[in-house]
Amino acid sequence: MPKQSPLQERHQLNGAVFGDEDGWILPLHFGDSLQEYRSVRTHAGILDLCNRGLLRFSGPDRVSYLQGMVSNDVKQLAVGQGVHAAVLDVQGKILADTRVFCLDDSFLLDLWEPLKDKILVHLNRYLIADEVEITDLTGQYGTLSLQGPKARPLLRELFPRAEFPASELDHRESQLGGAEVRVARSARTGEEGYDLLIATRDLLPTVSRIQEAGKPFFLRWIGTEAQEILRVEAGMPRYGVDMNEDNLLLETALDRAVSFHKGCYLGQEVVERVRSRGHVNKKLVGLLLEGDRAAERGSTIRAGEKEIGRVTSSILSPARKCALALGYVQRDYLKPGTRVTIQRDEKSIPAAVSPLPFYQPPSP
């Protein structure tokens, strides 16, 4: 049975067209996905991210336990800070990409909800003598995200006396109409952005307040079709699409999710071995495609007659006015500008390797 956002009825009233994605019924668009895309690039968009899972780690051993279970350094976090991290298996393969937030008496681990049960089993397998309690808060909280150049002015309207998070994944707790809202700096689209973590019981009245305050900023709901375009332009890999349990951490574009100085953690030996070797055998790169046709996921990437990789994501980019793709290529072909061909059945598309991200917001 597909899961639904607590905001499902609100989305219906806003004209959403729905689709089934990874076991969730989500808004594909609200009438015009291209206009939704433009709203994020020029004004502000609001994203329903209630398909995120949330785990809380409490107890006296929470720091040492979590430090040994994720790829980034949580020991150095102060209250109000956060980091991107990955959960790895003993072979250094990615089980989930996550975000870790430090609170005064606990940590919150945010991840894609379809991965939650697998990760809980994995974490509990290594929870032996540690005094740590892992609480599943999924469903008790929902996440909204404000993205775009007008996201900060909108937040100032909503929280006029609040101090805003300055760095990526810094977070603060504020009040909005009696609801507690944890605001985290989170750039999901290449633009400035903020995630709002809200108790499910307070979601609907909070959304009403945000939409009312957002009218002068031309705030629009953003469906998954526009989110996909924004994500690929920003060069952000997505679990289950651009990476999975077959990928090593350093093959992906998740460099910000790893610390090479924190010491031992599950999968660390493999990560360190790859780093000391100086390269991986393949790596996720950007691809600039000729023409106006996106590539199909799974298409072969070739250099001459040699198969060197496969496409994982592809979109038509309004910002670059061409088709873009993410894909893995062998290490001898990573240099930007390298000419390749994307092949699917009898069709071929000339392309070139490109640095990521594809999109950078204009300077203020």
C-alpha positions in Angstrom: 0.0 0.0 0.0 1.6 3.3 -1.0 2.2 5.9 1.7 0.8 9.4 1.6 2.0 12.7 2.9 -0.1 14.3 5.7 -0.5 17.1 3.2 -2.2 15.0 0.5 -5.6 16.7 0.7 -3.9 20.2 0.7 -2.0 19.2 -2.4 -5.2 18.1 -4.1 -6.8 21.5 -3.3 -3.7 23.1 -4.9 -4.2 21.1 -8.2 -1.5 18.5 -7.7 -1.1 15.6 -10.2 0.1 12.6 -8.3 2.4 9.7 -9.1 3.8 6.7 -7.2 7.5 7.1 -6.4 9.3 4.5 -4.3 6.2 3.5 -2.5 4.9 7.0 -1.9 2.1 8.9 -3.6 3.7 12.3 -4.3 2.8 15.4 -6.3 4.5 15.1 -9.7 3.5 18.7 -10.5 1.0 21.4 -9.7 0.0 22.2 -13.3 3.2 23.4 -14.8 6.5 21.8 -13.7 8.6 24.3 -15.8 7.0 27.2 -14.0 7.6 25.5 -10.7 11.3 25.2 -11.7 11.5 28.9 -12.6 9.9 29.8 -9.2 12.8 28.2 -7.4 15.4 29.9 -9.6 13.9 33.4 -9.4 11.7 33.6 -6.2 10.8 30.8 -3.8 9.4 27.3 -3.8 8.1 25.0 -1.1 8.8 21.3 -1.2 6.9 18.5 0.6 9.6 16.2 2.0 7.5 14.1 4.3 8.9 11.0 2.6 12.0 11.5 4.9 12.7 9.2 7.8 13.9 10.5 11.2 15.8 8.6 13.9 16.8 10.0 17.3 19.9 8.8 19.2 20.0 9.4 22.9 21.9 8.1 25.9 25.4 8.6 27.4 27.2 6.6 24.6 25.4 8.3 21.7 28.5 10.2 20.5 30.9 7.3 20.5 28.4 4.9 19.0 27.3 7.2 16.1 30.9 8.2 15.5 31.6 4.5 14.7 28.6 4.1 12.5 28.8 7.0 10.0 31.4 8.3 7.7 31.7 11.9 8.9 32.8 13.3 12.2 29.9 13.8 14.6 32.2 14.1 17.7 33.2 17.6 16.6 29.6 18.9 16.2 28.4 21.6 18.6 24.7 21.9 19.5 23.0 23.5 16.5 25.4 22.1 13.9 25.0 19.2 11.4 26.9 17.2 8.8 26.2 15.1 5.8 27.2 11.5 6.3 26.8 8.0 4.9 26.1 4.7 6.6 28.4 2.1 5.1 28.8 -1.7 5.4 32.1 -3.4 6.2 33.0 -3.4 2.5 32.7 0.4 2.4 29.5 0.2 0.2 26.8 2.9 0.8 23.7 1.7 2.7 22.3 5.2 3.0 23.2 8.9 2.7 22.1 10.8 5.7 22.2 14.1 7.6 23.1 14.2 11.3 21.9 17.1 13.5 23.4 17.7 17.0 20.9 18.7 19.7 21.7 19.4 23.4 20.8 15.8 24.5 20.6 13.8 21.4 21.3 13.4 17.7 18.8 13.3 14.9 19.6 11.3 11.8 17.6 12.2 8.7 17.4 9.8 5.7 15.2 8.7 2.8 12.2 6.9 4.4 12.4 3.8 2.2 15.8 3.1 3.6 14.8 3.5 7.2 13.9 -0.1 8.2 17.1 -1.5 6.6 19.2 1.1 8.4 17.5 0.4 11.8 18.3 -3.3 11.4 21.9 -2.5 10.5 22.4 0.0 13.4 20.8 -2.3 16.0 23.1 -5.2 14.8 26.1 -3.2 16.1 24.3 -1.8 19.2 25.8 -4.3 21.8 27.0 -2.8 25.0 26.5 0.8 24.2 24.1 2.8 26.3 22.2 4.3 23.4 18.5 4.4 22.6 17.5 4.6 19.0 13.9 6.0 18.6 12.1 6.0 15.3 10.4 9.4 14.9 9.3 8.8 11.3 5.6 9.9 10.9 5.7 12.0 14.0 7.4 14.8 12.1 7.2 16.2 8.6 9.8 18.2 6.6 9.1 21.1 4.4 11.8 22.9 2.4 11.9 26.5 1.2 14.3 26.9 -1.7 15.2 29.9 -3.8 16.7 33.4 -3.7 13.6 34.6 -1.7 13.7 31.8 0.8 15.6 33.9 3.4 13.4 37.0 3.1 10.4 34.7 3.5 11.9 33.2 6.7 12.5 36.8 8.0 8.8 37.4 7.5 7.9 34.2 9.3 10.4 34.4 12.1 11.2 38.2 12.5 13.2 37.8 15.7 15.0 34.5 14.9 18.7 34.0 14.2 19.1 32.2 10.9 21.5 29.2 10.5 24.6 30.5 8.8 26.3 27.4 7.5 25.0 24.3 5.7 23.0 22.1 8.1 23.3 24.5 11.0 19.9 24.5 12.7 17.8 26.5 15.2 14.5 25.9 16.9 11.8 28.7 16.6 8.2 29.2 17.2 5.6 29.8 14.5 2.0 30.3 15.6 2.5 28.1 18.7 4.3 25.3 16.7 7.9 24.4 17.3 9.8 24.5 14.0 13.4 23.4 13.6 15.0 25.4 10.8 18.1 23.9 9.1 20.2 25.5 6.4 19.9 23.1 3.4 20.7 23.8 -0.2 18.8 21.1 -2.2 18.5 22.9 -5.6 21.7 25.0 -6.1 19.9 27.9 -4.5 19.9 29.0 -0.9 17.4 26.8 1.0 16.1 25.9 4.4 14.4 22.8 5.7 11.6 23.1 8.3 11.1 20.1 10.7 7.6 20.3 12.1 5.5 17.9 14.3 2.9 16.3 12.1 0.0 17.6 14.2 1.2 21.1 13.4 1.9 20.7 9.7 -1.4 21.9 8.2 -1.7 25.2 10.3 2.0 25.8 9.7 1.6 25.3 5.9 -1.3 27.8 5.9 0.9 30.4 7.6 3.8 29.8 5.2 1.6 30.1 2.2 0.0 33.3 3.4 3.4 34.9 4.2 4.8 33.6 0.9 2.3 35.4 -1.4 4.5 38.6 -1.8 7.4 36.3 -2.6 5.5 34.4 -5.3 5.8 31.2 -3.4 4.8 28.0 -5.3 4.6 24.3 -4.4 7.2 22.3 -6.3 6.5 18.8 -7.5 8.9 16.0 -8.0 9.3 16.6 -11.7 10.7 20.1 -11.1 12.7 18.9 -8.1 14.4 16.3 -10.4 15.5 19.0 -12.8 16.8 21.2 -10.0 18.6 18.3 -8.3 20.5 17.3 -11.5 21.5 20.8 -12.4 22.9 21.1 -8.8 24.8 17.9 -9.4 23.3 16.1 -6.3 23.2 12.3 -6.5 20.1 10.6 -5.3 20.1 7.3 -3.5 18.4 4.5 -5.4 19.0 6.4 -8.7 22.7 7.6 -8.8 24.0 5.3 -6.1 23.1 2.2 -4.1 24.7 -0.7 -2.2 27.0 -1.4 -5.1 28.8 1.9 -4.8 31.8 2.8 -2.8 31.5 6.2 -1.0 34.4 7.8 -2.9 32.9 6.9 -6.3 30.0 9.2 -5.7 29.9 13.0 -5.5 29.4 12.8 -1.7 32.9 14.2 -0.8 31.3 16.4 1.9 29.9 13.3 3.7 33.3 11.8 4.7 36.0 12.8 7.2 39.6 11.4 6.7 40.7 12.4 10.2 38.0 11.0 12.6 39.5 7.6 13.1 37.8 4.2 13.0 34.2 3.6 11.7 32.4 0.9 9.9 33.8 0.7 6.3 36.6 3.1 7.1 39.4 0.7 6.1 38.0 0.5 2.6 37.6 4.3 2.3 41.1 4.9 3.5 42.5 2.2 1.2 40.9 3.9 -1.8 42.1 7.4 -0.7 45.7 6.2 -0.2 45.6 4.6 -3.6 44.7 8.0 -5.0 41.8 7.0 -7.2 38.7 4.9 -7.7 38.1 2.8 -10.7 35.0 4.8 -11.7 33.4 8.0 -10.5 30.2 9.9 -10.9 30.5 12.8 -13.3 28.4 15.3 -15.2 27.8 15.0 -18.9 26.8 17.8 -21.3 24.7 16.3 -24.1 24.4 17.7 -27.6 20.9 18.4 -28.8 17.6 18.6 -26.9 17.0 15.0 -26.0 17.7 13.6 -22.5 19.3 10.2 -22.2 17.6 7.2 -20.8 18.7 5.9 -17.5 21.0 3.0 -17.9 22.2 4.1 -21.3 25.8 3.0 -22.1 28.6 5.7 -22.1 31.3 4.9 -24.8 34.6 6.3 -25.8 35.0 5.2 -29.3 34.1 1.5 -29.3 34.9 1.0 -25.6 32.1 1.0 -23.0 33.3 3.2 -20.1 30.2 3.7 -18.0 26.4 4.2 -17.7 24.0 7.0 -17.3 22.1 7.3 -13.9 20.1 10.5 -14.4 19.3 12.8 -17.3 17.1 15.9 -17.8 16.5 18.8 -20.1 18.1 21.8 -18.4 16.4 25.2 -18.7 19.6 26.8 -17.1 22.0 25.3 -19.6 19.6 25.0 -22.5 20.6 21.5 -23.3 20.3 18.0 -22.0 22.4 17.0 -19.0 23.2 13.7 -17.4 24.9 12.2 -14.4 26.7 8.9 -14.8 29.7 6.8 -13.8 32.8 6.7 -16.1 36.1 4.8 -15.8 38.9 6.8 -14.2 40.8 7.3 -17.5 38.0 9.4 -18.8 37.2 11.8 -15.9 38.9 14.9 -17.3 36.4 17.7 -18.1 35.9 18.1 -21.8 36.5 14.4 -22.6 34.3 13.5 -25.6 32.1 10.5 -25.2 29.0 9.0 -26.8 25.8 7.9 -25.0 24.3 4.8 -26.6 20.8 3.3 -26.2 19.6 0.7 -28.7 20.4 2.2 -32.1 20.4 5.8 -30.9 23.6 7.7 -30.0 24.1 11.2 -28.4 27.4 13.0 -28.5 28.4 14.3 -25.1 31.3 15.7 -23.0 32.4 15.1 -19.4 31.6 18.2 -17.3 32.5 19.4 -13.8 29.7 19.4 -11.2 27.6 21.3 -10.4 26.1 22.2 -13.7 24.4 25.3 -12.2 25.7 28.1 -9.9 23.4 30.8 -8.7 24.2 34.3 -10.0 26.3 36.5 -7.7 24.2 38.9 -5.5 
